[in-house]
Amino acid sequence: MARFLSFFLLIFLVAGLIYSTYSFSQGRFMEGMLIFPLLICCYLFVMAWQKRQDNDH
C-alpha cells in the first residue's frame, strides 16, 4: 500500500477512535458506535487492495 494512503488511513482511524471515545464518555452510545462501521470499511478496503496487489504480481 502506498505510504501516503497508509498514513491517511491511520489518521482517519485515529480521528474516528478519538471521536468515538469522546462520544461514549458523553453518554452518546449511537455516535460512539461510529467506529465499528468505519473499521469494517477500512478492513474491506485493505483486503481489496491486497488482493489487487497479489493479482498484479
N, C-alpha and C positions, 0 to 999 in steps of 0.2 A: 504494500500500500504506500502511496506517495507520502512523503514526510509532512507536507502541508495538510493533506487530508487527515492524516492521523492526529496531528496537532489540533485541527479544527474539531474533530470528533471528540477528542479528550476534553477540550474546553467546553464544548456543548454538553457533554455528560456531567462534568463537574458543576456547571451552572445549574443544570436540572436537579442534581442531587442537593445542592445548597438550597434551591427554591423549595424542593420537596421537604427537606428537613425543617426549614423555616415554617412552612405551612402546617406541618404536623405539630410544631411547637405552639402554634397559634390556635390549634384545635380544628383546623380545616382539613378534614380527612380526605375528601374527594380531590382537593387541589394537591394534597400531599401524595396521592397515588399517581400523579402525572409521570413520575419517573419510570414506572413499570412499562407502560406502552412505549415510552422513549427507549428504554433498554431493549425491548423486543425489536423495535425498528432498527436500532443500531446493530443488533445481532444479525438480523436478516441481511442488512446491507453489507456487513463484513463477510458473511458467509457467501453471498453472491459475488463479492469482489474476489475472494479467494478462489472460488470455483472458476471464475473467468480467467484469473491468473494461471491456474493449473491447466486450463484448456489451451491457453496461448503458448505454453512451454511444452 
